[in-house]
Each structure stands twice: as structure tokens, then as C-alpha cells.
Amino acid sequence: MAKRTSSAKKKDFKIGVVGVGRMGANMARNLADKRFTISAVYDTYPRSAKALAKELNCQAAKTLAEVTAQSDVVLTVVTDDAAMRSIFSTRGDSLLTEAKGTVFINCATISPATHVEVEKRAEKVGASSLEGCMASSITQARKGTLYLMCGGKRSVFNKVRPILDALSVDLRYIGTSGQAAQVKALVNMVMNINTAGLAEGLGLGEALGLDLKVLMKVFSQTGANSRVLETDGDDMVARDHECYFSAAHAAKDSGIALGLAKDAGVNAPLATAAKGQFDRMKKIGLGELDKSGVAELTFPGRKGTKKKS
């Protein structure tokens, strides 16, 4: 964990937020609660931006350029590489318009190469960027207890440290641009493998007629234990798949990790299999369920399981 320094004092940053879905909106709320100034919010769904702007008493920007004009730091929380390249476009409406001196903290789970490209584009117009890769959920975003992994120039990290501290309970500076995204990809790869594996174990236990409460207790006390057991086990059994991290995002993030594996010449059969399960969820219309919904593919008699012939 990066060490907190007594010299890091809160500055009256003007903070814009681009992408105010469940994560982005709750990060903005947390910062506002801690008396940071939220200057503008923007989303491709204007209704979401307007509602949050009214709640936080800030501007609902109609364009990306307006966010930059109103802010000296901009948090971005978008869906994928294409969305990231779009908001940092070199033509048309873009956060890079008149962006000299602006710091961008980019929190989406995207490919490391895209983070590197965004840093280059920002620096070309006199701005700077930092990866703020999150390994937490909506609840942690609201409470300011994110696990936050940062990549980019150390000087940029230090400059916005008060904001990062306000967002996180455990803050780590990983290294240069792209490296935090690599770590995040591996975190999600292993998490997705564990989630798919737990769903298979519990599904098989159900098919065998075992007491699943006892089975999960045994899992928790043996080598079958995992963080996923704690967060998803009960939900898999109860079929409570309220979305905190969607199956669609799990498929995307596993794909990012598999791309890294291919480039490194590393075989990753378990990641491939896990991605296949989340891809299947998308195919049968379950992609917006929480990743715990992968149990719908493994428990007997559920939507995604095949009936015995």
C-alpha cells in the first residue's frame, strides 16, 4: 500500500465526472460528502447526468468539452476501450478540448494499451492522465472504501493524492501507464475463474442432494475457500443475482486478460473456460445479471442448464 504522507493536504479541486452509472455516480456522491467540489457530470444518458447534477448541485454538461472547461480534474468511468477512445477523441467533442493543465483519472477496466494511448493523447495537449483501476463494488464506491490501483507518472499520482485517498481505503501505486490495468486484468481473470468454479461445485452439490449450507461451510474451512465464496455463495444458492459486477463485464474483462496472455505466449485454459461461461450467459440473455448468475448454468433445473434426455 502506498504510504500516506502528512504533507498531502486537501486541495479545493474542481472535479468533473464522466460516466455516472452506478460506480461513477457513487464515487461523485462520496467526494461531495467529503466536501470536494463536483463541478460537472456527463453521461451518454443525459437523464442520469441531470438527476445526479440536481442531487449534487452541479452542472449537467451537454458536451465532454464542457466538463473539461469546468474542471481541473476529471474522473472517467466508462464501459470499454471504444468508449474510452471516444471521450478522448482527437476530433469532434472530446475531453481533450482546451485541456491544458487538466488531470484525468481513468477508472474503467480497459486494455492496458488504451490507457497508454490516452496518456499520450493527454500529454500532447498539455494534460496528464492516471489509471485508477478499481477492484471493488458499488457499495465501496459510495463509502469511499475502494481498492484502488494506480498507474502513470508518480508526479501525477502525488498531485491528485487527496482525491485518491478520499475514494479508497487501500491505495496502491503500481507503476507506469498500463501496469495498473495489467494487474486489474489479472485480478478479474482469477476472480472470474473462481466464480465459475464455485458455481460448478455448488451446482454439482445440488445435483448430488448435498446440504449446500454444510458444503459451503466445508469449502470455507478447506482449500476450496475463496473471497468469491464469501461474496457470491449464498447468492448462487438463493438465485439472488442483483447486479454489482455483471456477467457481461466479466466476459469483457476475461477477454482483456486473455489478450495479455496471448501476447505473452502464456496458455490460459481456465480463463478461456470461464470466459466461455460468461459469454454463454450473454448469449442466452443473462448478461446483465451479476456474475453470481453463472450458477444459472450449473444448478440442475435452472434456465441455462440442459434437461436430461
Order of alpha helices (4+ residues) and beta strands (2+ residues): beta-alpha-beta-alpha-beta-alpha-beta-alpha-beta-alpha-beta-alpha-beta-alpha-alpha-beta-alpha-alpha-alpha-alpha-alpha
